[in-house]
Amino acid sequence: MTAKVIIGMTTSLDGFVNGQDDTMNGMFADIETLAASAQWKSMIEQTGAVIMGKRTFEMGDPDSYVGSYEFQVPIFVLTHEPPEVAPKQDENLTFTFVTDGIESAVAQAKRAAGDKVVQVVGGPDVTRQVLKSGLADELTLDVMPVFFGTGSRLFDDPDLAHIQVEKIDVREVAEGGPRTMMRFRVK
């Protein structure tokens, strides 16, 4: 069995993944409760590799990821330029900086994940690239009851119009702040 590629994103009601100046105020009201939930723990346990964009990678302190980032698995960072100094790594969490495109990032992540899941957590640009390339198996979209009015839109790309999805699940989730979770199979 090969790894399944799952995109996981959280948006505001008006479709933004962050607000002005990259703020996410109101998106994650109770991150500690979310991190302690059975759903979150299951997702982490099923994940064998992660794909993210350079911007997402740089949002935190990459040297602090070892031992503290929720996914202690190989991470593939899609970028045009790798950092001059590699961040700290260990036997569980490694970084591979992929400069030759999304197809390469997905192929490498799938090999690393084996029969586990590849989680795409890389922001709106990486999400759109994975969808447009036809490499996503599922899309999980959490919608938080907040409005940003401005920021980075998740699906702001007319090239996504040809993509078809099939609803798998819709439910209300309370952990981490009230939100609606929707899962789709990408056809």
Secondary structure, 3 states (H helix, E strand, C coil): CCCEEEEEEEEECCCEEECHHHCCCCCCCCHHHHHHCHHHHHHHHHEEEEEEEHHHHHHCCHHHCCCCCCCCCCEEEECCCCCCCCCCCCCCCCEEEECCCHHHHHHHHHHHHCCCEEEECCHHHHHHHHHHHCCCCEEEEEEECCCCCCCEECCCCHHHHHCCEEEEEEEEECCCCCEEEEEEEEC
